[in-house]
Amino acid sequence: MPARGADALLVRRASVVHRLPAQAKLVALLAFVVVVVATPASAWPAFVAYAGLLAAVVVIARLPLATVARRMLVETPFVVFALLMPFVASGPQVDVLGLSVSRSGLVGGALLLAKATLGVVAAIVLAATTESRDMLVGLEKLRLPTVLVSIIAFAVRYLAIASDDLERARIARLARGGSGRRASALKAVAGTAGSTFVRTYERGERVHRAMLARGLDGPMPVLSGRTTTATEWRTAFALPVAALVALVVAVLA
């Protein structure tokens, strides 16, 4: 069955990537993004290597390529901005497919698009292979402030509840003869979203009062999670280390 609620992005598979602890995957993702961002425009072969490494991770995680491609649509604003950069940037001009564009804008747009795409795919892999609770445990293991972890936990939970409320309201509107077209249903959707926010806020207050009535007197209880082994850390860091090696080779070549 597909994941629901807070784990709507999770793709359940039996793979090495899925079994890795969340804290190891979070640190590895951060290290990989740092390497990608630090790559200069002159090291274009490194970006090809990064793409190959991420493709290998997707295959090892047994993620459907169609799912990954569909979720990559989230970077559409970056794509649009990158495509516009050659036309709005100043500097020396070059001809591309019969169009005169800025050389610096062309390089900058391509660099932005490459880095954004790699970062988005890496984040997609993390979200598709890690349960929300494991993510919270990983954040605690990485010594993130307890208050911040609690806020994230409540946000994840209530976003899922609000999403379910909106879906039920949409079904009820259609069952009562409402239009399913986006333009005509905009007013109804806006009203539903507002009432859902109010109900969610009130629900949060009731939950907080219930927690106080049950003895909550400070920080939330610590989530339990197993300790990450050295082998798991090495497995997780295979991606950023390989990316760093590719960067060094591309810079020195």
Secondary structure, DSSP 8 states (H G I E B T S, - for coil): ----GGGTT-----SHHHHS-HHHHHHHHHHHHHHHHT--TT-HHHHHHHHHHHHHHHHHTT--HHHHHHHGGGGHHHHHHHHHHHHH--S-EEEETTEEEEHHHHHHHHHHHHHHHHHHHHHHHHHHHS-HHHHHHHHHHTT--HHHHHHHHHHHHHHHHHHHHHHHHHHHHHHTT----TTTTHHHHHHHHHHHHHHHHHHHHHHHHHHHHTT--SS----------HHHHHHHTHHHHHHHHHHHHHHH-
